[in-house]
Amino acid sequence: MGWKEEGKPALDDRGIFSTYISDLCFPFLQTKVEGMIVNSLSLCYHNKVILAPMVRVGTLPMRLLALDYGADIVYCEELIDLKMLQCKRVVNEVLSTVDFVAPDDRVVFRTCEREQSRVVFQMGTSDAERALAVARLVENDVAGIDVNMGCPKEYSTKGGMGAALLTDPDKIEKLEDTLSLVKRIERTGIAAIAVHGRKREERPQHPVSCEVIKTISEALSIPVIANGGSHDHIQKHLDIEDFRQATAASSVMVARAAMWNPSIFLKDGLRPLEEVMQKYIRYAVQYDNHYTNTKYCLCQMLREQLESPQGRLLHAAQSSQEICEAFGLGVFYEETTRELDARRADLLARTPEEVGESAEDISGVIKMAVKFDRRAYPPQITPKMCLLEWCRREKLAQPVYETVQRPLDRLFCSVVTVADKKYQSTLWDKSKKLAEQTAAIVCLRSQGLPEGRLSEESSSLHKRKWEAPDQDPGGPRAQEPALPGELCKKPFVVLRNSEESSLEGRSHFPRVKQGAGLD
C-alpha cells in the first residue's frame, strides 16, 4: 500500500517504508450524516498521553480503565481489515455499546459513548481500498483511524501488513530514508505519526532509540508520538514526560507499562495492583467481556505473582464468575448479571412487535424472548437435559421438538410440546440445536423450573453422569446478534422430531443439506 502526495493511498505501487515508523494517524473532519453531527472536532495529538494498541489487551475494559486513570487517547488492539469488512454494526441496547459483529456472532470491536471522542481504531491492512472501506464503517463511532505499520510479528507481516509495509529489498535502510519517507507521508495530510524507536528486526529487549525519534520529531511539523519506552524509560508517571522530552515528541504512547498497571497514567502515582485489577474486572463484567480475554489481561498484570494463591485461582478460573470470586467480587457478578439479564429480557420482549414478527404462526403457543448462551451452563448440562429430566420425574411423555428454518436468512425457530402445551422463543437462532435449547428454556421458565445455569443452585442433574452429554456449541463470546427483519414469504422448511432419543446427541431430524445454517 503506497502513498500519493495528494493524500490518498495509492492502489498499485508498493510503498518504500523504512523501519522506525509505527503508525499513521488519520484525522476526522466535521461531517453531517442523516442530520447528526459526528466527530465535530479533529483529534488533537499535541501533548497527549496515549494507551498504545496492544493485541488482546486493548479491548473496551482496558481502554475505559486507562481513561479513568488519566490517558488522553486510547487505541484499540489491531483489527484486520478483512475481518472488519465481514462485520455488521449493531447497537447493543443492553450494554449501551456499539458492536461490530462477525457472521459467527463474535464481537470483533466494541465501543461506547464514553470513549467515542478519544478512541482510535487501529487497523491492519495491506490494501488501500479495504482500508478506506473499514474507515467508513467505523468513522461515526471512533475519534481517529490508525494504520499499523510497526508490528513485526509473523501473523501481521505474512499478510503484507504491519512492519511488512516498511520493507523494500532494493533500498538500504538508513535514517536518511526514514526522514525522506516521513516527510513524504506528512504531505498526504495525516494528523500524526507514531514512531516506535526500534528497527523491524529488534524486539522489546533491545534499547529504544530516543535519538532517532527526536530526529524525526524535529523534521516534521505534524505531531510525532513517541513509542517503545516501557522497557528502559517508563516505570512511573513522571517518566512519561522525561521520555517525551528525550525524544522531542509531541506525545507519548505507553504499551507494556500500561498493560502491567494501567494506573501509570495517574499523575498522583501508581495505585495498588489489587485495586486496579478489581476495577478492571468490574468493567469486564459490565461490558460482557469474554472471560478468556479478561483472564489474559489480569495475568499480564499479575506477572511474577502468578504463582501466588490468587494467581493460582485466576489460572484455574473457567468463567467470568470464577474470576470474580477469585478477587472477592462474587456478589458484584451476581448483581450485575441479574441487572443485565433483566435489561435484556425487557428489551427482547418488545422486539417481536418492533420487527414485525407474526404472532399467528402457531396458535396457542407460550412465547418468550430468550436466547441460549452456552457459557452460562456447566459443560455437561443444558436446558434440554433439565426439561427431559423433569418430564421423567413427573412421568410425562418426553418433550417433542418441531423446528422450522426460515429461507430468507436460514435462521431456526423451534417449538417444544410438553404435556400438550407448546413453548417457543420469539428469537430466531443460527442452528436447529440452539433453537431447541431456547424452546426448552421457555418451557422451564414458564413452569418456574431450574434450567441448569451456573448461577443456580446445584441440582441432582448436575451430579448425574450422562452417557452422551450434549455438546451444543454456544460459539465464542457471542453477543446478541441483530434480530432478523420481516418474515420471508416463502414456505418454511419444516424439520420434525416426533420420537427424539432420550440422549440429545441422537437426533431423528432429517438431514439438512450443507449450507443450511447448522453448526
C-alpha positions as CSV (number, residue, x, y, z in Angstrom):
1,M,0.0,0.0,0.0
2,G,1.9,3.1,-1.2
3,W,1.0,6.7,-0.7
4,K,0.1,9.5,-3.0
5,E,1.1,13.1,-2.1
6,E,-2.5,14.4,-2.7
7,G,-3.5,12.5,0.4
8,K,-4.9,9.2,-0.7
9,P,-3.3,5.7,-0.5
10,A,-2.1,4.5,-3.9
11,L,-3.6,1.3,-5.2
12,D,-0.9,-0.1,-7.3
13,D,2.6,0.9,-6.2
14,R,4.4,-0.7,-3.2
15,G,5.4,1.8,-0.7
16,I,9.1,2.2,0.3
17,F,8.8,2.3,4.1
18,S,11.7,2.4,6.5
19,T,12.0,0.7,9.8
20,Y,11.2,3.1,12.6
21,I,7.7,4.2,11.6
22,S,5.0,2.6,13.8
23,D,1.6,4.1,12.9
24,L,-0.1,6.6,10.7
25,C,-3.0,8.6,12.3
26,F,-5.7,9.9,10.1
27,P,-7.9,12.9,11.2
28,F,-11.6,13.1,11.1
29,L,-13.2,16.3,10.0
30,Q,-16.7,17.6,10.8
31,T,-19.3,15.6,8.9
32,K,-23.1,15.5,8.9
33,V,-24.8,12.1,8.5
34,E,-28.6,12.0,8.3
35,G,-28.9,15.1,10.4
36,M,-26.5,14.0,13.0
37,I,-23.2,15.8,13.6
38,V,-20.4,13.3,14.2
39,N,-16.7,13.8,15.0
40,S,-17.2,17.6,15.1
41,L,-13.5,18.1,16.1
42,S,-10.4,16.5,14.8
43,L,-8.5,14.6,17.5
44,C,-5.6,16.6,18.8
45,Y,-2.3,14.7,19.2
46,H,-0.3,17.5,20.9
47,N,0.9,16.9,24.5
48,K,-1.1,13.8,25.0
49,V,-0.5,10.6,27.0
50,I,-1.8,7.6,25.0
51,L,-2.7,4.0,25.6
52,A,-0.9,2.1,22.9
53,P,-2.5,-0.5,20.7
54,M,-1.9,-4.0,22.1
55,V,-3.2,-7.3,20.8
56,R,-5.7,-8.9,23.3
57,V,-5.1,-6.1,25.7
58,G,-6.7,-3.0,24.1
59,T,-10.3,-4.1,24.5
60,L,-13.0,-1.9,25.9
61,P,-12.5,-2.6,29.7
62,M,-8.8,-1.7,29.4
63,R,-9.5,1.4,27.4
64,L,-12.0,2.7,29.9
65,L,-9.7,1.9,32.8
66,A,-6.9,3.8,31.1
67,L,-9.2,6.8,30.6
68,D,-10.2,6.6,34.3
69,Y,-6.6,6.9,35.3
70,G,-5.8,9.8,33.0
71,A,-5.0,8.7,29.5
72,D,-5.9,11.3,26.9
73,I,-6.3,8.9,24.0
74,V,-6.8,5.2,23.9
75,Y,-6.1,2.8,21.0
76,C,-7.9,-0.4,20.3
77,E,-6.0,-3.5,19.5
78,E,-5.0,-4.0,15.8
79,L,-8.1,-5.3,13.9
80,I,-7.6,-6.8,10.5
81,D,-9.5,-5.1,7.6
82,L,-10.8,-8.4,6.1
83,K,-12.4,-9.4,9.4
84,M,-13.9,-6.0,9.9
85,L,-15.4,-5.9,6.5
86,Q,-17.4,-9.0,7.4
87,C,-18.9,-7.3,10.4
88,K,-22.3,-5.7,10.9
89,R,-22.7,-2.7,13.0
90,V,-25.1,-3.4,15.9
91,V,-26.4,-1.1,18.6
92,N,-26.4,-3.1,21.8
93,E,-29.1,-1.6,23.9
94,V,-28.4,-4.0,26.8
95,L,-24.8,-2.8,27.3
96,S,-25.3,0.7,25.7
97,T,-22.5,-0.1,23.3
98,V,-21.9,-0.2,19.6
99,D,-20.8,-3.7,18.5
100,F,-19.2,-4.7,15.2
101,V,-20.4,-8.3,14.9
102,A,-18.9,-11.1,12.7
103,P,-21.1,-13.6,10.9
104,D,-20.4,-16.1,13.7
105,D,-21.9,-13.6,16.2
106,R,-18.5,-12.9,17.7
107,V,-18.0,-9.2,18.6
108,V,-14.8,-8.1,16.9
109,F,-14.9,-4.5,18.1
110,R,-17.0,-3.0,20.9
111,T,-17.1,0.7,21.9
112,C,-19.3,3.0,23.9
113,E,-20.2,6.7,24.1
114,R,-17.8,7.3,27.0
115,E,-14.7,6.8,24.7
116,Q,-16.2,8.0,21.4
117,S,-14.2,11.2,21.3
118,R,-11.0,9.6,22.4
119,V,-10.7,6.2,21.0
120,V,-8.5,5.5,17.9
121,F,-9.3,2.5,15.8
122,Q,-6.1,0.7,14.6
123,M,-6.4,-1.5,11.6
124,G,-4.1,-4.0,10.0
125,T,-4.2,-3.6,6.2
126,S,-2.2,-4.0,3.1
127,D,-4.9,-2.7,0.7
128,A,-5.9,0.9,0.3
129,E,-9.5,0.2,-0.8
130,R,-10.1,-2.1,2.1
131,A,-8.6,0.3,4.5
132,L,-11.0,3.1,3.2
133,A,-14.0,0.8,3.5
134,V,-13.2,-0.1,7.1
135,A,-12.7,3.6,7.9
136,R,-16.1,4.4,6.5
137,L,-17.6,1.5,8.5
138,V,-16.4,2.8,11.9
139,E,-15.9,6.5,11.4
140,N,-19.0,7.6,13.3
141,D,-18.1,5.6,16.4
142,V,-14.4,6.5,16.8
143,A,-12.2,9.6,17.0
144,G,-9.5,8.6,14.7
145,I,-8.2,5.9,12.3
146,D,-4.7,4.4,12.6
147,V,-2.9,2.2,10.1
148,N,-0.4,-0.2,11.8
149,M,3.0,-0.1,10.1
150,G,5.1,-1.3,13.0
151,C,4.1,-4.8,14.1
152,P,6.9,-7.2,13.3
153,K,5.1,-10.4,14.3
154,E,4.5,-13.0,11.6
155,Y,0.8,-13.0,11.9
156,S,0.8,-9.4,10.7
157,T,3.7,-9.3,8.3
158,K,2.8,-12.5,6.4
159,G,-0.3,-10.8,5.2
160,G,1.7,-7.8,4.0
161,M,0.6,-5.7,7.0
162,G,2.3,-4.1,9.9
163,A,6.1,-3.9,9.5
164,A,5.8,-5.6,6.1
165,L,4.8,-2.1,4.9
166,L,8.2,-0.9,5.8
167,T,10.0,-3.4,3.6
168,D,11.8,-2.7,0.3
169,P,14.6,-5.1,-0.6
170,D,16.1,-2.7,-3.1
171,K,16.5,0.2,-0.7
172,I,19.1,0.3,2.1
173,E,17.5,1.1,5.4
174,K,19.2,4.3,6.6
175,L,17.9,7.2,8.7
176,E,18.0,9.4,5.7
177,D,15.5,7.1,4.1
178,T,13.3,7.3,7.1
179,L,13.3,11.1,7.1
180,S,12.6,11.2,3.4
181,L,9.7,8.9,3.9
182,V,8.1,10.6,6.9
183,K,8.2,13.9,5.1
184,R,6.5,12.3,2.1
185,I,3.9,10.8,4.3
186,E,3.3,14.1,6.1
187,R,2.3,15.6,2.8
188,T,-0.6,13.2,2.5
189,G,-2.5,15.1,5.2
190,I,-2.2,12.6,8.1
191,A,-2.9,14.1,11.6
192,A,0.1,12.5,13.4
193,I,2.7,9.7,13.1
194,A,3.7,7.3,15.9
195,V,7.4,6.2,15.9
196,H,8.5,3.1,17.7
197,G,12.2,3.6,18.3
198,R,13.3,0.2,17.2
199,K,14.0,-1.4,13.8
200,R,11.8,-4.1,12.4
201,E,14.2,-6.9,13.5
202,E,14.5,-5.6,17.0
203,R,12.4,-6.6,20.0
204,P,11.5,-5.1,23.4
205,Q,14.7,-6.2,25.0
206,H,16.6,-4.0,22.6
207,P,17.1,-0.4,23.7
208,V,14.8,2.2,22.2
209,S,16.5,4.8,20.1
210,C,15.4,8.1,21.5
211,E,17.7,10.0,19.2
212,V,16.0,8.6,16.1
213,I,12.6,9.6,17.4
214,K,14.0,13.0,18.2
215,T,15.4,13.5,14.7
216,I,12.1,12.6,13.1
217,S,10.2,14.8,15.6
218,E,12.4,17.8,14.7
219,A,12.0,17.2,10.9
220,L,8.2,17.2,10.9
221,S,5.5,19.8,11.5
222,I,2.8,17.3,12.5
223,P,2.7,15.7,15.9
224,V,5.1,12.8,16.5
225,I,4.1,10.2,19.1
226,A,7.0,8.5,20.8
227,N,6.5,4.8,21.4
228,G,8.7,2.0,22.8
229,G,9.8,3.4,26.1
230,S,8.3,1.0,28.6
231,H,11.3,-1.3,29.0
232,D,14.0,1.3,29.5
233,H,12.4,4.5,30.5
234,I,8.8,4.4,31.8
235,Q,8.2,2.9,35.3
236,K,6.1,5.6,36.8
237,H,4.0,8.6,35.6
238,L,6.8,11.2,35.8
239,D,8.9,9.0,33.5
240,I,6.4,9.6,30.7
241,E,7.3,13.3,30.5
242,D,11.0,12.5,30.7
243,F,10.6,10.2,27.7
244,R,8.7,12.9,25.8
245,Q,11.5,15.4,26.4
246,A,14.2,12.9,25.4
247,T,12.5,12.3,22.1
248,A,11.3,15.9,21.5
249,A,8.0,14.2,20.6
250,S,4.6,15.9,20.8
251,S,3.0,13.0,22.7
252,V,3.9,9.6,24.3
253,M,2.3,6.3,23.7
254,V,2.6,3.7,26.5
255,A,2.2,0.0,25.9
256,R,3.6,-2.6,28.3
257,A,3.9,-0.3,31.3
258,A,0.2,0.4,31.0
259,M,-0.6,-3.3,30.5
260,W,1.2,-4.1,33.7
261,N,-0.5,-1.4,35.6
262,P,-2.9,1.0,33.8
263,S,-2.7,3.5,36.7
264,I,0.7,4.5,35.1
265,F,-1.4,7.3,33.6
266,L,-2.4,8.7,37.0
267,K,-0.4,11.8,38.0
268,D,-0.7,11.0,41.7
269,G,1.3,7.8,41.2
270,L,0.6,4.1,40.8
271,R,-2.4,2.6,42.6
272,P,-2.2,-0.8,44.4
273,L,-2.4,-3.6,41.8
274,E,-5.3,-5.3,43.7
275,E,-7.4,-2.2,43.4
276,V,-6.5,-1.8,39.7
277,M,-7.4,-5.4,38.9
278,Q,-10.7,-5.2,40.7
279,K,-11.6,-2.1,38.8
280,Y,-10.7,-3.8,35.5
281,I,-12.8,-6.8,36.4
282,R,-15.9,-4.6,37.1
283,Y,-15.6,-3.1,33.6
284,A,-15.1,-6.6,32.1
285,V,-18.3,-7.8,33.7
286,Q,-20.4,-4.7,33.0
287,Y,-19.4,-4.8,29.3
288,D,-19.7,-8.6,28.9
289,N,-16.0,-9.1,28.1
290,H,-15.2,-12.7,27.3
291,Y,-13.6,-14.4,30.3
292,T,-10.6,-15.6,28.4
293,N,-9.7,-12.1,27.4
294,T,-10.3,-10.8,31.0
295,K,-8.1,-13.6,32.3
296,Y,-5.3,-12.9,29.9
297,C,-5.2,-9.2,30.8
298,L,-5.2,-10.0,34.5
299,C,-2.3,-12.4,34.1
300,Q,-0.3,-9.7,32.4
301,M,-0.9,-7.5,35.5
302,L,0.0,-10.2,38.0
303,R,3.2,-11.2,36.2
304,E,5.5,-12.6,38.9
305,Q,2.6,-13.1,41.3
306,L,1.0,-15.7,39.1
307,E,2.2,-18.4,41.5
308,S,0.6,-16.7,44.4
309,P,-2.7,-18.2,45.8
310,Q,-4.7,-15.6,44.0
311,G,-2.7,-16.2,40.8
312,R,-3.5,-19.9,41.0
313,L,-7.2,-19.1,41.5
314,L,-7.1,-16.9,38.4
315,H,-5.3,-19.6,36.4
316,A,-7.9,-22.1,37.3
317,A,-10.9,-19.8,36.6
318,Q,-13.0,-21.0,33.7
319,S,-15.7,-18.3,33.7
320,S,-16.2,-14.6,34.5
321,Q,-18.0,-15.7,37.6
322,E,-15.0,-17.7,38.8
323,I,-12.7,-14.8,38.1
324,C,-14.9,-12.5,40.1
325,E,-14.9,-15.0,43.0
326,A,-11.1,-15.2,43.0
327,F,-11.0,-11.5,43.6
328,G,-13.8,-11.2,46.1
329,L,-16.3,-9.8,43.6
330,G,-18.8,-12.7,43.5
331,V,-21.7,-10.6,44.8
332,F,-20.9,-7.9,42.2
333,Y,-21.0,-10.5,39.5
334,E,-24.4,-11.9,40.5
335,E,-25.9,-8.4,40.9
336,T,-24.6,-7.2,37.5
337,T,-25.6,-10.4,35.7
338,R,-29.1,-10.1,37.1
339,E,-29.3,-6.5,36.0
340,L,-28.1,-7.3,32.5
341,D,-30.4,-10.2,32.2
342,A,-33.4,-8.1,33.3
343,R,-32.5,-5.4,30.9
344,R,-32.1,-7.9,28.1
345,A,-35.4,-9.6,28.8
346,D,-37.2,-6.3,28.9
347,L,-35.7,-5.2,25.5
348,L,-36.1,-8.5,23.8
349,A,-39.7,-8.8,25.0
350,R,-40.6,-5.8,22.8
351,T,-38.6,-6.9,19.8
352,P,-41.1,-9.1,18.0
353,E,-43.6,-6.3,17.6
354,E,-40.9,-3.9,16.6
355,V,-39.5,-6.1,13.8
356,G,-42.9,-7.2,12.6
357,E,-42.8,-10.9,13.8
358,S,-46.1,-12.6,13.3
359,A,-47.9,-13.7,16.4
360,E,-50.2,-16.1,14.5
361,D,-47.6,-18.5,13.2
362,I,-48.6,-21.2,15.7
363,S,-51.7,-20.5,17.8
364,G,-51.8,-21.3,21.5
365,V,-48.0,-21.3,21.9
366,I,-46.5,-19.8,25.1
367,K,-43.8,-17.4,23.9
368,M,-40.9,-15.7,25.5
369,A,-37.9,-13.7,24.1
370,V,-34.9,-15.8,25.2
371,K,-31.5,-16.9,23.9
372,F,-29.4,-19.9,24.8
373,D,-25.9,-18.9,25.9
374,R,-23.7,-22.0,26.3
375,R,-21.3,-20.1,28.5
376,A,-24.0,-19.8,31.2
377,Y,-24.2,-23.6,31.8
378,P,-21.8,-26.3,33.0
379,P,-20.1,-28.3,30.3
380,Q,-22.5,-31.3,30.5
381,I,-25.7,-29.6,31.4
382,T,-28.3,-27.9,29.0
383,P,-31.9,-26.8,29.3
384,K,-33.0,-29.7,27.1
385,M,-31.5,-32.1,29.6
386,C,-33.2,-30.4,32.5
387,L,-36.5,-30.5,30.8
388,L,-36.1,-34.1,29.9
389,E,-35.2,-35.0,33.5
390,W,-38.2,-33.1,34.8
391,C,-40.6,-34.9,32.4
392,R,-39.2,-38.2,33.6
393,R,-39.7,-37.4,37.2
394,E,-43.2,-36.2,36.5
395,K,-43.9,-39.3,34.4
396,L,-44.7,-37.2,31.4
397,A,-44.0,-38.0,27.8
398,Q,-40.6,-36.8,26.7
399,P,-40.5,-33.4,25.0
400,V,-41.2,-33.2,21.3
401,Y,-39.5,-30.5,19.3
402,E,-40.7,-29.2,15.9
403,T,-38.2,-26.8,14.2
404,V,-38.6,-24.6,11.2
405,Q,-36.0,-22.9,9.1
406,R,-36.6,-19.5,7.5
407,P,-35.3,-19.5,3.9
408,L,-34.5,-15.8,3.8
409,D,-31.8,-15.8,6.5
410,R,-31.6,-19.6,7.3
411,L,-32.3,-19.0,10.9
412,F,-34.2,-21.5,13.0
413,C,-37.1,-21.5,15.4
414,S,-38.3,-24.4,17.5
415,V,-41.5,-25.3,19.3
416,V,-41.4,-27.8,22.1
417,T,-44.5,-29.7,23.2
418,V,-44.7,-30.8,26.9
419,A,-47.9,-32.1,28.5
420,D,-49.9,-30.9,25.5
421,K,-48.7,-27.4,25.8
422,K,-46.3,-25.7,23.3
423,Y,-43.5,-23.3,24.1
424,Q,-41.4,-21.2,21.7
425,S,-38.8,-18.4,21.8
426,T,-39.7,-15.4,19.7
427,L,-36.0,-15.0,18.8
428,W,-34.5,-17.0,15.9
429,D,-31.2,-18.9,16.1
430,K,-28.4,-19.8,13.8
431,S,-28.8,-23.6,14.3
432,K,-31.5,-26.2,15.0
433,K,-29.8,-27.2,18.2
434,L,-29.7,-23.7,19.6
435,A,-33.3,-23.2,18.7
436,E,-34.3,-26.3,20.6
437,Q,-32.4,-25.2,23.6
438,T,-34.2,-21.8,23.6
439,A,-37.6,-23.6,23.4
440,A,-36.7,-25.7,26.4
441,I,-35.7,-22.6,28.3
442,V,-39.1,-21.0,27.6
443,C,-40.9,-24.1,28.9
444,L,-38.7,-24.3,32.1
445,R,-39.0,-20.6,32.9
446,S,-42.8,-20.7,32.3
447,Q,-43.0,-23.5,34.8
448,G,-40.6,-21.9,37.3
449,L,-38.2,-24.8,36.9
450,P,-34.4,-24.7,37.1
451,E,-32.7,-24.8,33.7
452,G,-29.2,-25.7,34.8
453,R,-27.5,-22.3,34.7
454,L,-24.2,-21.9,36.6
455,S,-25.8,-19.2,38.8
456,E,-28.5,-21.7,40.0
457,E,-28.0,-24.0,43.0
458,S,-26.7,-27.4,42.1
459,S,-29.4,-30.0,41.4
460,S,-29.4,-33.7,41.1
461,L,-28.9,-33.3,37.3
462,H,-25.6,-31.6,37.8
463,K,-24.3,-34.6,39.7
464,R,-25.6,-37.1,37.2
465,K,-23.2,-38.7,34.7
466,W,-24.6,-38.8,31.2
467,E,-23.5,-41.3,28.6
468,A,-23.6,-38.8,25.8
469,P,-23.8,-35.3,27.1
470,D,-25.0,-32.5,24.8
471,Q,-22.1,-30.7,23.3
472,D,-24.0,-27.9,21.6
473,P,-21.6,-25.2,20.8
474,G,-22.6,-21.8,22.2
475,G,-19.9,-20.4,20.0
476,P,-17.2,-17.9,21.1
477,R,-18.1,-15.0,23.2
478,A,-21.2,-14.2,21.2
479,Q,-23.1,-11.1,21.9
480,E,-26.8,-10.8,21.0
481,P,-26.9,-10.6,17.2
482,A,-29.1,-8.2,15.3
483,L,-32.5,-9.6,15.0
484,P,-33.8,-10.5,11.6
485,G,-36.4,-8.3,9.8
486,E,-39.6,-9.3,8.3
487,L,-40.6,-12.9,7.8
488,C,-39.9,-14.4,4.4
489,K,-43.0,-15.1,2.4
490,K,-41.6,-18.4,1.2
491,P,-42.8,-21.6,2.9
492,F,-40.7,-22.8,5.9
493,V,-38.5,-25.8,5.7
494,V,-40.1,-28.0,8.4
495,L,-37.9,-30.3,10.5
496,R,-39.9,-32.7,12.7
497,N,-38.8,-34.8,15.6
498,S,-41.6,-36.9,17.0
499,E,-39.5,-39.5,18.7
500,E,-36.5,-37.8,20.0
501,S,-34.0,-40.1,21.7
502,S,-33.5,-39.5,25.4
503,L,-29.9,-38.7,24.6
504,E,-29.7,-35.3,22.9
505,G,-26.7,-36.4,20.8
506,R,-29.0,-38.7,18.8
507,S,-31.4,-36.6,16.8
508,H,-34.0,-38.0,14.4
509,F,-34.3,-34.8,12.5
510,P,-33.9,-35.3,8.7
511,R,-30.5,-34.2,7.5
512,V,-30.4,-30.7,6.1
513,K,-28.3,-30.1,3.1
514,Q,-24.9,-28.3,3.5
515,G,-25.2,-24.6,3.8
516,A,-28.5,-24.7,5.6
517,G,-27.0,-22.9,8.7
518,L,-26.5,-25.8,11.0
519,D,-23.5,-25.7,13.4
